[in-house]
Amino acid sequence: MTTVAAGILMLGVLVFVHELGHFCIAKLAGVKVLKFSLGFGPRLIGRRWGETEYLISLIPLGGYVQMLGEGAAAEGEVDQLTPQERQRAFSLKPVSQRMAIVAAGPVMNLLLPLLLLPAAYMIGVQVPAFLDEAPCVGYVLPGSDSARSGFLAGDCIRSVNGVPVQSWTETDKALIPEVGSALRFGIQRQQTDLILEMTAKNNSLEGLQSLGLLPPQEAVIGRLTPGFPAEKAGLRSDDHIVQIGDQVILSWYQLHDVIQNLQGETAAFIIERQGQRVSLPIDPHYDEQRAMWLVGITPQQRYKQEQLSFSSAVQAGFKRTAELIDLTVVFIRKLLAGHVSSDNIGGPIMVMQIAGQAAQTDFSTILTVLAFLSIQLGVLNLLPIPVLDGGHLLFNFVELIWRRPLSLRAREVAQQIGLGLLLLLMMVAFYNDLVRLFFQGS
């Protein structure tokens, strides 16, 4: 319930900011605004102030600002308006003003992170410590693109397609423009320099981890699942697992296979705790739903706190905003080119999951997630698809060039096509959300 409530609240903030952009510029241009609604469908609550009715509607997946003389039906009725009303009709305003009103919504979404991200950096954000460390591989997922290309645990990446890299962050950034292309890694293995080539099937904008390369991770326990064998046996957070039975443990990534190989038999877990070694017998529990043996432990993630001064936070926030906009644009371009799978598309369920997880952390994380989602909303709304803001801007641009608007019939047909494309996109997004929720999430 927390996840759903947080998702609706965060989506509501983004929709409010978006519609507020349309509303404010419309008011500045002298357009009469009839309705300002958060949500679609039947009205839940509402109140009229002045000439505008403010609403909260049933379906919390968007919103709208209804203006006088807006839309095909309203445009056909402008001749019936009084001279005073005609001066305030959206469709009778100069094309430049109409473009400004339409663009204001997505622009507001793109500007919002310039406030949210500096605030998050001033409060302090937690980032995984490994991101600023040398890109040395802790584990190679079996069957992954990296495994097929010959990567081994301990390999350190020095370059990607000729671009030198010194950290996980730099490596992930270097991979973004190469999505869908052949990859050539310069690596150092012990004291030897090697070149490994890869034509990735699973390359996405998630960087090295999408290729099957994971950072080093010591077998240190972060959390224990209540009621599971590890907790019952007396394991604690911060315990370092060094051996299970006769198997020496050097990395967290070994634990899965070692525990599965026990097949439920009791084994001695030897751990280091405050400089001393302790042996605890544990009986793994078989989880029918996940079809695997579990002891109920999760790894301890290493984070570092970044808290910046006002000027540094503003610079970092502006830089991160530009990076996120660029990442979103690259994702869309690679998706249309077929270099990124449509499985990466997410919908409202995914948004609510992300928001719910953020709501259970800290305020700075909420701000960063809100900034990320705001950029997604802003960029997507600028796509030149009829029914989206970008489609309306395209119509306006054509009118600006031709000195006359497209015919009403042409716009209606374009909007029907755009609506069909949008519904198809929504179906793909909902399908992916349901697959993640009921299959990958198990």
matplotlib code that plots the C-alpha trace (Angstrom):
import matplotlib.pyplot as plt

x = [0.0, 2.9, 4.3, 1.0, 0.5, 4.1, 3.7, 0.5, 1.9, 5.1, 3.3, 0.9, 3.8, 5.2, 1.8, 1.0, 4.3, 3.7, 0.1, 1.2, 3.5, 0.7, -1.6, 0.9, 1.9, -1.7, -2.7, 0.3, -0.9, -4.4, -6.0, -9.1, -8.5, -11.7, -10.3, -7.1, -7.3, -5.0, -6.0, -8.4, -12.0, -14.8, -14.4, -13.6, -13.4, -13.3, -13.8, -14.2, -12.0, -12.6, -13.1, -11.2, -12.5, -9.8, -10.3, -8.9, -10.1, -10.4, -7.6, -4.2, -2.2, -1.9, -3.9, -5.0, -5.5, -8.7, -8.6, -11.2, -11.1, -8.7, -9.2, -11.0, -14.5, -13.8, -12.1, -15.3, -17.3, -15.1, -17.3, -20.1, -17.9, -18.4, -15.7, -14.4, -14.2, -12.5, -9.7, -9.1, -9.5, -6.4, -6.9, -7.1, -3.8, -0.6, 1.2, 4.2, 2.1, 0.4, 3.8, 5.0, 1.8, 2.3, 6.0, 5.7, 4.5, 7.5, 9.9, 8.7, 9.5, 13.0, 13.6, 12.3, 15.5, 17.5, 15.8, 15.5, 19.0, 21.0, 18.7, 19.5, 23.2, 23.1, 21.1, 23.6, 23.2, 24.4, 26.1, 27.6, 31.3, 32.5, 31.3, 34.4, 36.8, 38.8, 36.6, 37.9, 35.6, 34.5, 32.3, 31.3, 27.8, 27.8, 26.3, 26.5, 28.0, 31.1, 31.6, 31.4, 34.0, 36.5, 36.2, 37.5, 37.1, 40.0, 40.2, 40.5, 39.1, 41.4, 39.5, 36.2, 36.5, 39.7, 38.3, 40.4, 38.4, 39.5, 36.3, 33.0, 31.2, 33.5, 33.1, 29.3, 29.3, 31.6, 29.3, 26.2, 26.9, 28.1, 24.8, 24.1, 27.7, 30.6, 32.7, 36.4, 37.7, 41.3, 41.9, 44.7, 44.8, 47.4, 50.4, 49.3, 47.4, 44.7, 42.0, 38.6, 36.0, 32.3, 29.1, 26.7, 23.2, 22.1, 23.8, 21.6, 22.0, 22.6, 26.3, 28.7, 26.2, 23.9, 27.0, 27.3, 30.2, 29.7, 31.9, 33.9, 31.6, 33.0, 30.8, 29.8, 26.2, 24.1, 20.6, 19.1, 15.6, 13.5, 12.7, 15.2, 18.0, 20.8, 19.0, 18.0, 21.6, 22.9, 24.4, 24.5, 24.8, 28.5, 29.5, 32.1, 31.6, 35.0, 34.1, 31.2, 32.0, 35.3, 34.7, 36.7, 34.6, 36.4, 33.4, 29.7, 29.0, 30.2, 27.5, 24.6, 26.3, 27.8, 24.4, 22.6, 25.2, 24.5, 21.0, 19.7, 22.4, 23.7, 27.0, 29.3, 29.4, 32.7, 32.5, 34.8, 33.2, 35.2, 38.5, 37.5, 36.3, 33.0, 31.5, 27.7, 25.8, 23.0, 20.3, 19.3, 15.6, 14.0, 11.8, 9.2, 8.2, 11.8, 12.9, 16.1, 17.8, 18.0, 19.5, 18.1, 21.0, 21.7, 25.0, 26.3, 26.4, 29.2, 28.0, 29.6, 27.8, 28.2, 27.2, 28.1, 28.1, 25.5, 27.6, 29.0, 25.5, 24.1, 27.0, 26.6, 22.8, 23.0, 25.6, 23.5, 20.3, 22.2, 23.4, 20.0, 18.4, 21.2, 20.7, 16.9, 17.4, 20.0, 17.7, 14.8, 17.2, 18.6, 15.2, 13.9, 17.0, 16.4, 19.6, 17.8, 15.1, 11.5, 11.7, 13.3, 10.1, 8.3, 4.9, 2.9, 3.5, 7.2, 7.0, 5.0, 7.6, 10.5, 8.6, 7.7, 11.3, 12.4, 9.8, 11.3, 14.8, 15.6, 14.5, 17.5, 16.8, 13.1, 14.3, 16.7, 14.1, 11.6, 14.1, 14.8, 11.0, 10.4, 13.0, 11.5, 8.1, 9.5, 11.4, 8.7, 6.1, 8.3, 8.2, 6.6, 3.6, 0.1, -1.8, 1.5, 2.8, 5.5, 2.8, 1.0, 4.4, 4.9, 1.5, 2.4, 5.8, 4.2, 1.8, 4.7, 6.4, 3.4, 1.7, -1.5, -2.6, -3.1, -6.7, -8.9, -9.3, -5.5, -5.0, -7.8, -6.3, -2.8, -4.2, -6.0, -2.7, -0.9, -3.4, -3.0, 0.8, 0.4, -2.0, 0.4, 3.2, 1.1, 0.2, 3.9, 4.7, 1.9, 3.0, 6.6, 5.4, 3.3, 6.2, 8.6, 6.0, 4.8, 7.8, 11.1, 10.0, 9.5]
y = [0.0, 2.3, 1.7, 2.6, 5.7, 6.9, 6.2, 8.2, 11.0, 11.3, 11.0, 13.7, 16.1, 15.6, 16.0, 19.1, 20.7, 19.8, 21.2, 24.2, 25.1, 25.0, 26.9, 29.7, 30.5, 30.3, 32.9, 35.1, 34.8, 35.9, 32.5, 31.6, 28.3, 26.4, 23.4, 22.4, 18.7, 16.3, 12.9, 11.8, 10.5, 11.2, 14.1, 13.2, 16.7, 20.1, 23.8, 26.9, 29.9, 32.7, 31.5, 28.2, 24.9, 23.0, 19.2, 16.0, 13.2, 9.4, 8.0, 9.3, 8.7, 12.2, 15.4, 18.2, 21.9, 22.7, 26.0, 27.9, 27.2, 24.2, 20.9, 20.1, 20.4, 23.7, 25.1, 24.4, 26.5, 29.6, 31.4, 31.3, 33.0, 36.7, 39.2, 39.3, 35.5, 35.2, 37.4, 34.7, 31.6, 29.3, 28.5, 32.2, 33.1, 33.7, 30.4, 31.5, 31.9, 28.5, 26.9, 28.5, 27.3, 23.7, 23.6, 24.9, 21.6, 19.4, 22.3, 22.6, 18.9, 19.4, 22.4, 20.8, 18.6, 21.8, 22.5, 18.9, 17.6, 20.6, 20.2, 16.5, 17.1, 19.7, 17.3, 14.5, 11.5, 8.0, 6.4, 2.9, 3.2, 1.0, 3.5, 5.7, 2.7, 1.1, -1.0, -4.4, -7.3, -9.2, -11.8, -12.8, -14.1, -17.5, -17.5, -13.7, -11.7, -11.1, -14.8, -15.7, -13.0, -14.4, -12.1, -13.5, -12.3, -10.0, -8.4, -4.6, -2.6, 0.1, 1.3, 0.9, 1.2, 3.2, 5.5, 5.3, 4.7, 4.8, 4.0, 2.1, 5.4, 6.4, 2.9, 2.9, 6.4, 5.2, 2.3, 4.5, 5.7, 2.2, 0.5, -1.8, -1.6, -4.0, -3.5, -3.6, -3.7, -3.0, -5.0, -5.8, -9.4, -9.7, -8.1, -8.7, -6.3, -7.9, -6.9, -8.6, -8.1, -8.4, -8.2, -7.8, -9.4, -7.9, -4.5, -1.9, 1.5, -0.2, -0.4, -3.2, -5.1, -5.6, -7.3, -9.7, -7.9, -7.3, -5.3, -7.0, -7.9, -9.4, -12.0, -9.6, -9.9, -6.8, -7.9, -11.2, -12.3, -12.9, -16.5, -17.9, -20.4, -17.8, -15.7, -18.8, -20.0, -16.7, -15.0, -11.2, -8.2, -7.4, -11.0, -11.9, -15.4, -17.0, -20.7, -23.0, -26.6, -27.2, -24.5, -21.3, -18.2, -15.3, -13.5, -13.1, -14.4, -17.9, -18.2, -19.1, -22.1, -23.3, -23.2, -24.9, -27.7, -28.4, -29.7, -28.8, -30.6, -29.0, -27.2, -25.2, -21.5, -20.1, -16.4, -13.6, -11.4, -8.6, -10.3, -13.8, -16.8, -18.5, -21.7, -21.9, -24.9, -23.9, -26.0, -24.3, -23.8, -24.8, -22.1, -23.7, -20.5, -19.6, -23.2, -22.8, -23.3, -20.2, -19.2, -15.7, -13.3, -10.3, -8.6, -5.5, -2.7, -0.2, 3.4, 6.8, 10.0, 13.0, 16.3, 19.4, 23.1, 25.3, 26.3, 22.8, 21.2, 23.6, 22.6, 18.9, 19.1, 20.9, 18.4, 15.4, 16.9, 17.2, 13.6, 12.3, 14.2, 12.9, 9.3, 9.5, 10.8, 8.1, 5.4, 6.5, 6.8, 3.3, 1.9, 3.2, 1.8, -1.6, -1.6, -1.6, -4.2, -3.0, -5.1, -2.0, 0.1, 0.6, 1.8, 3.1, -0.1, 0.3, 4.0, 3.1, 0.4, 2.9, 5.5, 3.0, 1.9, 5.5, 6.4, 3.8, 5.3, 9.0, 12.4, 12.9, 9.7, 10.7, 14.0, 12.2, 9.7, 12.5, 14.3, 11.2, 10.6, 14.2, 14.1, 11.0, 12.7, 15.9, 14.2, 11.7, 14.5, 16.2, 13.3, 14.3, 12.0, 13.5, 13.7, 14.4, 17.9, 17.2, 16.3, 19.6, 21.5, 19.7, 20.9, 24.4, 24.3, 23.3, 26.2, 28.5, 27.4, 27.2, 30.3, 28.3, 25.5, 21.9, 21.1, 19.9, 16.6, 16.1, 16.8, 14.5, 11.6, 12.3, 12.3, 9.0, 7.5, 9.0, 7.7, 4.2, 4.4, 5.7, 2.9, 0.3, 1.8, 1.7, -2.0, -2.8, -0.9, -2.6, -6.0, -5.4, -4.2, -7.3, -9.6, -7.9, -8.0, -11.6, -13.4, -11.6, -10.4, -13.9]
z = [0.0, 0.7, -2.7, -4.4, -2.3, -2.9, -6.6, -6.9, -4.8, -6.8, -10.1, -8.9, -8.2, -11.7, -13.3, -11.3, -12.3, -16.0, -16.1, -14.1, -16.9, -19.4, -17.0, -16.2, -19.8, -20.9, -18.3, -19.4, -23.0, -22.0, -22.7, -20.7, -18.7, -18.1, -16.1, -14.3, -13.5, -11.7, -13.1, -15.8, -15.8, -13.4, -11.0, -7.3, -5.8, -7.3, -6.8, -9.0, -8.3, -10.7, -14.2, -13.7, -12.2, -10.3, -10.1, -8.8, -11.0, -10.5, -12.7, -11.3, -14.5, -15.8, -15.9, -18.3, -18.6, -20.7, -22.5, -24.4, -28.1, -27.7, -29.5, -32.8, -31.4, -29.7, -32.8, -34.7, -32.3, -32.1, -34.6, -31.9, -29.3, -28.4, -29.6, -26.0, -25.8, -29.2, -27.8, -25.2, -27.3, -27.5, -31.2, -32.2, -30.5, -32.6, -33.3, -31.3, -28.2, -28.8, -29.1, -25.9, -24.0, -25.4, -24.7, -21.2, -19.7, -20.7, -20.2, -16.6, -16.1, -17.5, -15.3, -12.1, -11.6, -11.5, -8.2, -6.9, -7.6, -6.0, -2.9, -2.8, -3.0, -0.2, 2.0, 1.1, -1.3, -0.8, -3.8, -4.1, -3.2, -6.1, -8.7, -8.1, -7.9, -10.6, -13.0, -11.8, -12.2, -9.1, -10.8, -14.4, -14.7, -16.4, -19.9, -20.2, -23.1, -20.9, -20.1, -23.8, -24.6, -22.1, -19.2, -15.8, -12.3, -11.5, -14.9, -14.8, -17.7, -19.0, -22.2, -24.1, -27.9, -27.4, -24.7, -21.5, -18.3, -14.7, -12.8, -13.0, -13.6, -16.5, -18.0, -17.8, -19.5, -22.2, -23.0, -23.5, -27.0, -27.9, -27.2, -30.2, -31.5, -31.3, -28.1, -27.8, -24.2, -23.2, -20.0, -17.6, -16.4, -13.6, -15.4, -18.9, -21.2, -23.4, -25.9, -25.6, -28.3, -27.7, -29.8, -27.0, -27.2, -23.8, -23.9, -22.4, -20.8, -17.4, -18.3, -17.3, -15.2, -18.3, -19.9, -16.9, -15.1, -11.4, -9.0, -6.2, -3.3, 0.0, 1.7, 4.5, 5.7, 5.5, 6.6, 7.8, 6.9, 10.0, 10.7, 8.2, 9.1, 9.3, 11.9, 13.9, 13.8, 15.3, 12.3, 12.6, 10.3, 9.6, 9.9, 7.3, 5.9, 5.2, 4.8, 4.4, 5.1, 3.4, 0.7, 1.2, 0.4, -1.3, -2.7, -2.0, -5.5, -4.5, -1.9, -4.2, -5.8, -2.5, -0.7, -3.6, -3.6, 0.0, -1.0, 2.4, 4.4, 7.6, 7.1, 9.3, 8.4, 9.6, 10.0, 11.2, 13.9, 15.6, 14.9, 16.0, 14.0, 14.9, 13.5, 13.3, 11.9, 9.4, 7.6, 4.3, 3.7, 0.4, -1.1, -3.3, -5.1, -6.1, -6.5, -4.5, -1.2, 1.0, 4.4, 4.5, 4.1, 1.9, 1.2, 2.9, 0.3, 0.6, 0.2, 0.6, 1.5, -0.8, 0.8, -1.2, -0.5, -2.3, -5.3, -5.7, -5.3, -8.0, -10.4, -9.7, -10.0, -13.4, -14.7, -13.5, -15.1, -18.5, -18.1, -17.4, -20.4, -22.6, -21.3, -22.0, -25.5, -26.2, -24.9, -27.2, -30.2, -29.5, -28.9, -32.3, -34.0, -32.5, -30.4, -27.1, -26.4, -25.8, -22.6, -21.1, -21.4, -18.1, -17.2, -14.2, -12.2, -12.6, -11.6, -8.5, -7.6, -8.0, -6.0, -3.3, -2.9, -2.8, -0.2, 2.2, 2.0, 2.7, 1.5, -0.8, -2.6, -3.1, -4.7, -7.0, -8.1, -8.6, -10.8, -12.8, -13.4, -14.2, -17.0, -18.4, -18.5, -20.0, -22.8, -23.7, -24.0, -26.5, -28.9, -32.2, -31.7, -32.1, -28.8, -27.0, -26.6, -29.1, -31.7, -31.1, -31.4, -34.8, -36.0, -34.8, -36.5, -39.8, -39.5, -38.8, -42.0, -44.3, -42.8, -42.4, -40.1, -41.2, -42.1, -39.3, -41.0, -41.3, -37.7, -36.7, -38.7, -37.3, -33.8, -34.3, -35.5, -32.6, -30.1, -31.6, -31.2, -27.7, -26.8, -28.3, -26.2, -23.1, -23.8, -24.1, -20.9, -18.9, -20.3, -19.2, -15.8, -15.2, -16.3, -13.9, -11.1, -11.4, -12.9, -12.4, -9.0, -7.7]

ax = plt.figure().add_subplot(projection="3d")
ax.plot(x, y, z, "-o")
ax.set_aspect("equal")
plt.show()
